[in-house]
């Protein structure tokens, strides 16, 4: 079953002779429950593509459907609410709030939506990600790998349908990188989510069910194509 569909999506920056096509004529369908890696050289458009998929960057042309909902036909408030509830984001820079402890960072999206925490599920996440003993620790007390685990837990806290990870291992050493990818894969399987991960690391990409290669804003390779 298709979870995410992009139809003739285009996004450019600048005007006239300074215009740059970040992504051009992207047509793509991603199945529910799959693990997809997006790879390409720096400046190829892979992060722009991920941000368009996640409702963070509006394209000039085309349609983006998630769960059958057209993201860019929503109002800004509707899209913000939909992102919080149905999408989880993990970035290279953890974007944690230093004045909050681990558990407070994790439940922040829930509080932003004025919803009640599922304490049993949050405890399950803490166990899954090895954070149970760190739940009252502050950001400065955590290693880079632990901070990324908190970011993953925060992304999962609202039980989203899709996780979008943009170079989530870019700031980590090799050991921590492997641990983070294994945790993302584990959570994807455990909670039956779709995982889309942008990476420049071929070893990480090789763990995906499907690898999409981007060059100059276009799809030039897709292991799903027969």
N, C-alpha and C positions, 0 to 999 in steps of 0.2 A: 504493500500500500504506500502510495506517495505521501510523504509528510511535507516536503518542501519542493516548490516548483518555481523556476525562473523562466520567463518567456521574453526573449529578445531584449534583455536588459543591457542598458548602456549608461555609463557614467563617465563624464569628462570634466576636466578642470581647465580654467583659463579660456581665452577667447582668440579667435582669428589665428594669426601665426603662432600664438603662444598656447594654443589649445592642445591638450594632451588627453588622449583616450585612455582612461584608467582601466575600464572594462568595456568590451565592445561585442554586441550581438551574442550575449550569453544565453544559451538555452540549456536547462539543466533540471533533472528530476532526481531527488534523493529520497530513498525509501526509508520508511519508519524502522527504527531499531538498528540502523547501519552505522558503521564507523568509517568516515570518509576523511582522507587526508588531502589537503590542497597544497601543492608544492610549486615552486618557481623561484627564479632569481629575485634578488632585491629589486623592487620597482616594477615587478611583473604584473601587479594588480591583484595579487592573492588576498592581501588584507582588505583592500577595497571591496572585493567580492564578498568576503566574510561579513564585513560591516553592512553591506547592502542586504545580505541574507538575514541579518539580525535586526533590521529596522533602524540601524544607527546612521546610515548614509543614504539619502534619497537619490535614486537614479533619475536621469533626465527622461528616460524612455524605458518602457517595458513594465512587466507585472511580476510581483513577487508574492507567491501564495504560500502561507504556512497553515497547515491543517484546513486548507480551503479558504482561509481568510486573506484578503488582499491587504497587505501591510500598509501600502502607501495610499490606500483609499480611506484609511482611518484618520481621525483628527489626532493632533499631537498628544492630547490627554489619553485618548483611547489607545494609541500606539504605546505610550509609556506604560500604561497599565498592563497591556498585553505582553510587552517585553518582560516586565517584572514577574508575571504569573506563568508564562509559558516558555520563556527562554532563560538559560543560564549562561553567563559570560565569564570566561577566564582569560586574563590578559598576561602579557609578559611582565608588566609591572603590576604588582598585586592589588594596588588601589585599596589597601586596608586603611582604616581610620585609627591613627596611633593612640587617640584618647580613649578608644574602646578596647575591651579585652576580647579574647577569642570568641567566646559565645555571643557577645554583643555584636561583633562584626558579622557573625554567621546569620543571626536573626534579623539584622537590619532591614533586608528587603520585606520581610513579613511585617515589621512594624511600620514601614513606609506605606504599606497597603492597609494598615489598621486591621490586620487579621490576627487570629489567635495562633500561637505557636503549637505545633504538634510535638510535644516534649519527647514522646517515645521515638519519633522519627529523628529528631535532632540528636538524641542520645545514640541512635543507630549510626548516624553519620559520623559522630565523634569516634565511635568504635571503629567504623570502617576505615577512617582516615588516620587513625592513630593519634587522635587529639584529646582523648578523654582526660589525660593527666595535665593537659595544657589549657583547659577551657577558661580558666581565670587569668591566664598569662596575658601580658600586653605585647604589642607588636615588636617592640624593641628587645623583648626577651626571647624571640623566636629566630631560628635560622631561616635562610631563604627558602629551603624546602618546606619547612613547617608553615611559613607564611603562604606559600602557594597552596598547601593543603587547606588552609583556612579559606583562601579564595575559592577553592573547589567546593568546599562545604557550603559557602555562601551561595554559590551558583546553584547548588542542588537543593537549598533549603525550601524553595517554593515548589519542589517536585515538577520541574519543567519538562516539556516534551523534548526539548533539544538543548544540547550544550554546544556553545560556539567558543572555541579556544584559539586565541591568536598568539602564536609563538609562546606557549605557556612554559616552555623550558628554557627560554632564551637567556634568563638570568641565573641559571642553575648549573652546577657542576654535573659531570656525566652520571654519577651515582644518583643524585637527586632527580635528574632529568628522567632516568629510567623509572624511578619510583613514582614520579608524578604521572607519567604516561600509564603505568600499570594501574594506578588508582583511578584514572579517568576511564580506562577500559573496564575495570571492575565495577565502577558505579554505573557505567553504560549498560553492562549486562544485568546487574542486579536490579536496576530500576527501569529496564527496558526503554532506554532513551536513545535518541539519535545523537551521535557525536561527530562534529565537524571540526577538524583541527588543521590550522595553518602551521606549517613547519618548513624549515630549510634543511632539516636533518633527515637524510635518507633512511637511516636506521629506524627512526621513529615512524616515518611514513610507511615503512614496510610492514608495520604491525596492523595497518588499517585493512578493512575489507575492500576498500576501493581507493585508488589514488588518482586525483585529477591534477594535471599539470597545466599551469598558466604561463603564457609568454606574451608580452606586449598586449595584455588585456584580453587575450582570447584563450579558449581551451584548445590546447594542442595535443593533449593526451588524456585518455580516460580508460583505466583498466576495466571498467564496466562494459565498455563497448566490445561487442563480439565481432 
